[in-house]
Amino acid sequence: MSLITRYINKEVLISAFAVSMVLLLIISSSRFAHYLSRAVTGELDAEAVLAIIVNLLPAYLSTLLPLGGFLGVLLTLGKLSVDNELTVLFANGISQKQLVQIILVPLSILAFLVATLSLWLAPEASRNVEEILYTQSHTSEFDSVVAGRFQGKIERQVIYAQSMSDDRQQLKNVFVFNRPIAGEAPVLIKATSARQIFDEAYKTRYLLLKDGSRTQGQPGELDYTITSFEELAVRLFTEELEVNITRGFTLPTLMLMGSSNADHRAQLYWRISLPLMTLILSFVAISLGQVNPRKGRFARLLPAILVYLVYLSALTSLRDDMTRSVANADIKIWLLHLSVFTLGLFLLFGRQWFRQLSKGGSTSASA
């Protein structure tokens, strides 16, 4: 019995982690491409992209492992069914209940891992991502300059440099567009070179331009002021970095407990639901994974995935309802878990229960 248990546990865990890693690779590659495109345009530093992707992994894994465990059970039992190994196990006295107990061992390990990720690691990593994005959005325009591209926002400041020194300290052939406060004409500045300086007195960064011209005037009008200069300091737009991230998915789980905030309660229920989903889906997977050997191991894969998608979609919708303070959304989440759990039990033991009821009814009629 222990040999069989180890064999099935090993197959389930290998399949679950293999599926999860493939899905993780697909999703992380997509997000990496997204953030990499933002790095190319100067919105993010190249180093920040890697840090963001690494910190996103716990959140991705916490949502992918339940699906990985679900498919792992389906694939493992499908293989055992097609190879007639499951038939041999049942013929040698292993009951449906014992099979469930065997499968629950690796699924409990996965559920514990999902709980660790969703309740602890994922919120901390998500907060790190938000801090990185916040910090990147508040860097000065100079910090985000990419040679050969216009950088910045047209409503405040745009910088263009034809080239940049290897140490990123010196810009060559610089173009700066500044839109001053309301009522003043825009300013266009051209210079042969520029570098960044920091004013200790005012705690402000400036762009020190050399050998250029400054043109100020309203577009479409002929009244312009043109000034040549040897050196000119232009203030770089930046803000004080004060990270104030209070969104629910970035907060530690202990802070969410007892909170009356709708978003916080929704996030708490979501984090608890992920490990619960891992265990509840195992009952559905065990039932649907036992297929007719003639139909192949993937015979019930499509309906199983549909059950998973309906479950996940309903759970996500109820989480959003909780965020919007919809009445009784929290109760509906527990009813959803109970309904899927009941479905799994019915698929597993429904026939056995009906047989027992039929036998009981027949015995009563005979008496």
N, C-alpha and C positions, 0 to 999 in steps of 0.2 A: 504493500500500500504506500509506504514512504517513497519507494522508487517511482511509482506512478505519479504521486503528488509532486515530487521534484521535477519530473519530466514535463508535466503540464504547466507547472509554475514557470519553469524556464522558458517554455515556448510562448506563453502569454506575455511575459515580461519582454522577451526579445522582440516579439511582434509589435507590442505596444510602443516600445522605445524607437523601433525602426520607423513606424508610421509617424510618430511624433516628430522625429528628427527630419524626415522628409518634408512634412508640413511646415516645420520651423524654418527649414532652408528656403522654402518657397516664399513664405511671408517675410522673413528677414531680408531676403534678396530684394523684394519689392520695396520695402521701406528703405533699405540701403540706397537703392537707385534714387528714391525720392529725395533723401537728405543729401546725397551726393550732388544731385542737380542744384540744390540750394547752395552747396559749397562752391560749385563752379560759378554761380552768379554772385558770390561774395556774401551771401546772407549768413553762412556758417563757416567756421574754420574747419580745415580738413581734419584736424585732430578731434574736433568736437563730434564729427560724424561717427567715428569709431566708438567714442564714449557713449553716444546716444544709443547706437545699435546694441552694444553690450548691456546697457541698462534696460533696454526693452525686452531682453530675452526672458527674464523671470515672468513678466506679465504675459508674454506670448505662451510660454510653457504652461502656465497655470490654466489657460483656456484650451490648449491643445492636448494636454495629457488625458483629460477625460475622454476625448474623442479617440486618442491613441489606445487607451485601455479598452474602450468599447470595440474598436476594430480589431484589436489584438485578440480578444476573446472570440470574436466571430471567425477570424482567420484560423486560429488554433483549433477550435472545435470543428470548423469546416474541414480542415485537413484530417483530423482524427476520424471524422465521419466518412469521408471519401476513401480513406485507407482502411475502413472497417475496424479501426482500433477502438472506437467508441462502442461499437456493437459488442466487441469482445469484452470490454470493461463491464458493460451492463450484464452480459451473460455470466460473468464471474462474480456477480453479487454486488457490484457497486450501484447504489441507487441514485436517483436524481438528486436527492437531498445531499448525499455525499459528494456528488459532482459539484454542487453549488458551494459546499464547504471548501473544496479544493480550489475552485476558481476564486473564491473570496480572499484567499491568502495573498496572491500577487496584486489583486485589485485593492486590498487594504493598504499594501505598501504604496501603490500609486496614489491612493486617496490621502495618505499621510504626506506624501511629497507635494501633492496639489495644495493641501492645507498649509504646509510650510511656505509654499510660494505665494499663495493668494493672501494669507493672513499676515505674513511678515516680509518676505523678500520683495515681492512685486510692488507694494506701496512705497517702500524705501527707494527702490530703483526708479519707479515712476517719478518720485519727487526729484531724484537726481536729474532725470531727463528734463523736467520742467525748469529746474534751476539752470541747466546748461542753455536751454532755449531762451530763458529770460535774460541770462547774462549776455548771450550772443546778440539778442535784440537791442541791448543797451550799450554795446560797444560803440566807439566813435567811428565816424565814417572812414578815417584813415586805416583803422584796423581791418576793415573789410575790403579794402581796395584790391582789385585784381587788374593787372596791367592789360590795357586794351579794351576795358569795359567801363561803361558808365555805372557808377555806384551811388547809392543813396536814394533819397525820396525827393521828388520834384517839388513838393510843397515846402521843403525846408533847405536841403543842401544836396548838390550832386557833384561828385568828384570824378575826373577822368585823368589817367596817367598813361602815357604811351609805353613806358617801361618802368622797371623798378630794380633797385640794387638787390644783390643776392641776400643781404641781411635785412631787407624790407625796411630800411631806414631812410632811403632816399628815392624820391619820385622824379622822373624825367618827363619834360614836356607836359606840364600839368594844366588842366582846365578845371575851374571851380565855378559853380553857379550857386549863388546864395539868394534866397528870397527873404528879405528882412521883414520886420514887423509891418502890420497893415498900414497902408498909406505911403510907404516908401517904395521906390523903384527897385526892381531886381538888379543884382550885381553879377557881372561876368568877369572873371579874372583868368588871365593866361600868364604862365611863368615857365621858365626853362627848367627849373628844379624846385623841389620842396622837401621839407622834412618836418617831423613832428617835434614839438617842444611842450614842456609842462611848466605852467606858472605856479610856483609854490605858494605865492601870496593868495591867489584867488582859487587855487586848486582846480585849474581849468587847463585843458589841452588846446594847443593852437597849431595851425599849419603855417610854418614859416616859408613863404615863397620868395624866390629870388629872380631878379631880372625879368620883369614882365609888365603887364598893363592891366588896369582896372577900369572897366566900363560900366556905368550905371545909367539906366534909363528905362522908360516904359516901351515895350514892344509896339511897333507901329507908329511911334512918334520920332521926330527928328531931334528932340532935345536930349542929348546925351552928354555925359561927363566922362572924359577919358583921361586917366592919370597913369603916367609911367612911374615905375618904382624899381629900386634896387633890392629892397627887402620889404615884405609886407606880411604881417601876422593876421591870420584869419581864424576865428574861433571855430573849433570843431564841435559839432552838436553831439552831446553825450548827456547821460543822466546818472545820478547817484544810484548805485546798485543796492537796492533794498528788497531782498527776496521776500515776498509775502504770498506764499502759495497755500491756499486754504481749500482747494477743491478736494472733494471726498476721496478720489482715487489716489491722492498723494499722502493722505494722513495715516498714521499708524492705527492699527485696528483698535487698540485700547482707547484711543481718542474718540472713536466712532461709537463705542458702547455707551449707552445711556444718553446719546445726543438726540435732541429733538429736531435737528435740522433734517429736512426731507432727503437731501442729497447724501448726507452722511449715513442715514438709516438704509437707504437704497444700496450704497456701497457695502455696508456691513452684511446685508442679506445676500448680496452677490458673492462676496468672498466666502461666506458659509456655504452657499449653494454649490460652488464648484466641487469641493470634495464630496459633498452629498450626491451630486450628480454622478460622480465617478463610481460610487457604490451602487446607486439605484439602477444605473444603466447596465450594470453587470448581470442583473436578473433577466433583463430583456435580451441581452447578448447571448446568454447561455441557452435560452430557449430558441432564438432564431439561428444560432450557430449550429444546431443539430439538424443537419440536412440529409435528404435522401442521397445515398452515394451515387446513384445514377444521374442525379441532377447537377452534380458538381459542387465544389466548396463555396462558390460565389452565388448560389441560387437565391439566397435570401439577403444578399448584401444590399441591394437597392431598397427593399422595404425597411431594412434595419437603419440605413442612413436617413430615410424619410422620417422614421420615428425620432431619431436623434435631432434632426433639423427642426421638427415641430416642437420638441421639448426645449431646445435651446432658444428658438424664436419666441416661444411663449414666456420663457424665463426672462429673456432680454426685454420683452415688451412690458412685463410686470415690474421689472426693475425701473424702467423709464416711467411707468405709472407712479411708482413710489417717489421718484424724483419730483414729479409734478404734484405730489400730495393727493393722488387719487384715493378715494376712500376704500378701505379694506384690501388694498393691493398686497400688503404683507400677508394677510390671511390667504389670499389667492395663491401666493408663492408656495406656502406650505401645502395647500390643497393640490397644487400642481405636482409637487414632489410625491405626495401620497398617491395621486392618481397613477403616475408612471410606475411607482413601486408596486401598486396593486395590479397593474397591467402585467408587469414582469412575473409576479407570483401566479397570476391566472394562466399566463402562457406556459409556465413551468409545471404547475400542479393542477391546472384546471381539469384535465381529463381524469386524473387520479381522484380528485374530489367528487366529480360526477359519478365515477364508478362506485365509489364508496356510498354515495347517496342512493344510487340505483340498487346496490346490494341491500342497503338498509331498508329501502322501500319494498324490495322483493321479499325480504325476510318477514317484514311486518304483514304483507299481504298473505303470505303462506300461513302465518300464525293465525 
